[in-house]
Amino acid sequence: MQIETPPTEKPYDKAEGERRGLIIVNTGDGKGKSTAAFGLALRAHGRGKAVKIYQFMKVPTARFGEHRMFEQLGIPVEGLGDGFSWKSKDLDHSAQLARDGWARARAVILGGEHFLVVLDEITYPLIYGWLPLGEVLTTLRERPRHVHVVLTGRRCPEEIVTMADTVTEMKLIKHAFQAGIPAQRGIED
């Protein structure tokens, strides 16, 4: 480890642009995409802002740790899918769930009543061809100026990356699963 001297002056100038809703993308093969989005949701909720979370691959009855906590805090989370695609009994049905869920999410984004809308794992229905990329891009472009949207998932389409204001790629360096350690309840649920 290299020891550094802490900066004594601010390393950047204050931004002079207008405040507006942002498009934020968390992508990549590393862990933390959804977790980062949920952190933003908590931050916004803590400021009294209206937040809505859509999870495109989770079932509506999912009760993971984040669901339990968001329920206690009054942050609405809606599962739109039927789980992992390899567990699906009918991929056409999975695609229809994604389209139906997108219609609800799109209406909320365009409705402008929420400060932040999280589209968790939306990249999967996009790259599987279940959702029309053009419609998602149009919705992001036409959303009310104050609405922030966070999109998560691996392999985010380049068109969304180009449109986004902030893009973070989570890079996998090492994962416990690779060493044969199973998912840990409270860490990966």
C-alpha positions as CSV (number, residue, x, y, z in Angstrom):
1,M,0.0,0.0,0.0
2,Q,1.2,3.5,-0.9
3,I,0.7,6.1,1.8
4,E,-0.6,9.4,0.4
5,T,-0.7,12.9,1.8
6,P,-4.4,14.0,2.2
7,P,-5.4,16.9,-0.1
8,T,-5.5,20.3,1.5
9,E,-7.4,22.0,-1.3
10,K,-10.6,21.0,-2.9
11,P,-9.6,18.9,-6.0
12,Y,-12.5,20.2,-8.2
13,D,-14.4,23.4,-9.0
14,K,-18.1,23.8,-8.0
15,A,-20.4,22.8,-10.9
16,E,-22.2,25.7,-12.4
17,G,-24.9,23.8,-14.4
18,E,-28.6,23.5,-13.7
19,R,-30.0,20.9,-11.3
20,R,-32.1,18.4,-13.1
21,G,-33.1,14.7,-13.1
22,L,-30.2,12.4,-13.9
23,I,-30.0,9.1,-15.7
24,I,-27.7,6.8,-13.7
25,V,-26.4,3.4,-14.8
26,N,-24.9,0.8,-12.6
27,T,-23.5,-2.0,-14.8
28,G,-20.7,-4.5,-15.1
29,D,-19.9,-8.0,-13.9
30,G,-19.1,-7.1,-10.3
31,K,-21.3,-7.0,-7.2
32,G,-23.0,-3.9,-6.0
33,K,-25.2,-2.6,-8.9
34,S,-28.5,-3.0,-7.2
35,T,-27.0,-2.2,-3.8
36,A,-25.8,1.1,-5.1
37,A,-29.2,1.9,-6.5
38,F,-30.9,1.0,-3.2
39,G,-28.4,3.3,-1.4
40,L,-29.6,6.2,-3.7
41,A,-33.2,5.2,-2.9
42,L,-32.5,5.4,0.8
43,R,-30.7,8.7,0.4
44,A,-33.6,10.2,-1.6
45,H,-36.2,8.8,0.8
46,G,-34.3,10.2,3.8
47,R,-34.6,13.6,2.2
48,G,-38.4,13.2,2.0
49,K,-38.4,12.5,-1.8
50,A,-40.8,10.1,-3.4
51,V,-39.1,6.9,-4.6
52,K,-40.3,3.8,-6.5
53,I,-38.3,0.7,-7.2
54,Y,-39.1,-1.8,-9.9
55,Q,-37.3,-5.2,-10.0
56,F,-37.5,-6.7,-13.5
57,M,-36.3,-10.2,-12.6
58,K,-37.7,-10.6,-9.1
59,V,-41.1,-12.2,-8.4
60,P,-43.8,-10.0,-6.9
61,T,-43.8,-12.2,-3.7
62,A,-40.0,-11.8,-3.2
63,R,-39.1,-11.2,0.5
64,F,-35.4,-10.6,0.4
65,G,-33.7,-8.4,3.0
66,E,-34.2,-5.2,1.0
67,H,-37.9,-5.9,0.5
68,R,-38.4,-6.3,4.3
69,M,-36.5,-3.1,5.1
70,F,-38.0,-1.0,2.3
71,E,-41.5,-2.1,3.4
72,Q,-40.7,-0.9,7.0
73,L,-39.5,2.4,5.6
74,G,-42.5,2.9,3.3
75,I,-40.5,2.7,0.0
76,P,-42.5,0.8,-2.6
77,V,-40.7,-2.1,-4.3
78,E,-42.5,-4.0,-7.1
79,G,-41.2,-7.3,-8.5
80,L,-42.1,-7.6,-12.1
81,G,-40.7,-10.9,-13.2
82,D,-40.7,-14.6,-12.5
83,G,-37.1,-15.1,-11.3
84,F,-34.0,-16.3,-13.0
85,S,-34.6,-17.0,-16.7
86,W,-33.1,-20.5,-16.3
87,K,-35.8,-21.3,-13.8
88,S,-38.6,-20.0,-16.0
89,K,-41.1,-22.6,-17.2
90,D,-42.2,-20.3,-20.1
91,L,-39.9,-17.6,-21.5
92,D,-42.7,-16.1,-23.5
93,H,-44.6,-15.5,-20.2
94,S,-41.4,-14.0,-18.7
95,A,-41.2,-11.6,-21.7
96,Q,-44.8,-10.6,-21.2
97,L,-44.2,-10.0,-17.5
98,A,-41.3,-7.7,-18.5
99,R,-43.5,-5.8,-21.0
100,D,-46.3,-5.4,-18.5
101,G,-43.9,-4.3,-15.8
102,W,-42.3,-1.8,-18.2
103,A,-45.7,-0.3,-19.0
104,R,-46.2,0.4,-15.2
105,A,-42.7,1.7,-14.8
106,R,-42.9,3.9,-17.9
107,A,-46.2,5.4,-16.6
108,V,-44.6,6.3,-13.2
109,I,-41.5,7.8,-14.9
110,L,-43.6,10.0,-17.2
111,G,-46.1,10.8,-14.5
112,G,-43.5,12.9,-12.7
113,E,-44.7,12.2,-9.1
114,H,-41.5,10.4,-8.1
115,F,-38.2,12.0,-7.6
116,L,-36.3,8.8,-8.2
117,V,-37.4,5.6,-10.1
118,V,-35.1,2.6,-9.9
119,L,-35.3,0.1,-12.8
120,D,-33.4,-2.8,-11.2
121,E,-32.1,-5.5,-13.5
122,I,-33.8,-3.8,-16.6
123,T,-30.8,-4.6,-18.8
124,Y,-31.8,-8.3,-18.9
125,P,-35.2,-7.9,-20.5
126,L,-33.6,-5.4,-22.9
127,I,-30.7,-7.7,-24.0
128,Y,-33.1,-10.7,-24.2
129,G,-35.2,-8.7,-26.6
130,W,-38.2,-8.7,-24.3
131,L,-38.4,-4.9,-24.2
132,P,-38.0,-2.4,-27.1
133,L,-34.8,-0.4,-26.5
134,G,-36.2,2.5,-28.5
135,E,-39.2,2.9,-26.2
136,V,-37.0,2.9,-23.1
137,L,-34.7,5.5,-24.7
138,T,-37.7,7.7,-25.7
139,T,-39.1,7.4,-22.1
140,L,-35.8,8.4,-20.6
141,R,-35.5,11.3,-23.0
142,E,-39.1,12.5,-22.5
143,R,-39.3,12.1,-18.7
144,P,-40.1,15.2,-16.6
145,R,-36.9,17.2,-16.0
146,H,-36.9,16.6,-12.3
147,V,-37.2,12.8,-12.4
148,H,-34.0,10.8,-11.7
149,V,-33.9,7.2,-13.1
150,V,-31.4,4.5,-12.1
151,L,-30.9,1.5,-14.4
152,T,-29.0,-1.6,-13.2
153,G,-27.8,-4.8,-14.7
154,R,-25.0,-6.4,-16.7
155,R,-24.2,-5.5,-20.3
156,C,-26.2,-2.2,-20.4
157,P,-26.9,-1.3,-24.0
158,E,-24.5,1.2,-25.3
159,E,-27.3,3.6,-26.4
160,I,-28.4,3.9,-22.7
161,V,-24.7,4.3,-21.6
162,T,-24.3,7.1,-24.1
163,M,-27.5,8.9,-23.0
164,A,-26.8,8.5,-19.2
165,D,-25.3,11.3,-17.1
166,T,-23.5,9.0,-14.7
167,V,-22.3,5.4,-15.5
168,T,-20.5,3.2,-13.1
169,E,-19.1,-0.2,-14.1
170,M,-18.8,-2.6,-11.2
171,K,-15.7,-4.7,-12.1
172,L,-15.4,-8.2,-10.7
173,I,-12.0,-8.8,-9.2
174,K,-12.8,-11.7,-6.9
175,H,-16.0,-13.3,-5.7
176,A,-16.6,-15.8,-2.9
177,F,-18.8,-17.9,-5.2
178,Q,-15.7,-18.7,-7.3
179,A,-14.1,-20.2,-4.2
180,G,-17.2,-22.5,-3.7
181,I,-18.8,-20.3,-1.0
182,P,-22.6,-20.2,-1.4
183,A,-24.6,-17.0,-1.3
184,Q,-24.9,-15.6,2.2
185,R,-28.4,-14.5,3.4
186,G,-28.2,-10.8,4.3
187,I,-25.3,-10.2,1.9
188,E,-26.6,-11.5,-1.5
189,D,-30.3,-11.6,-1.0
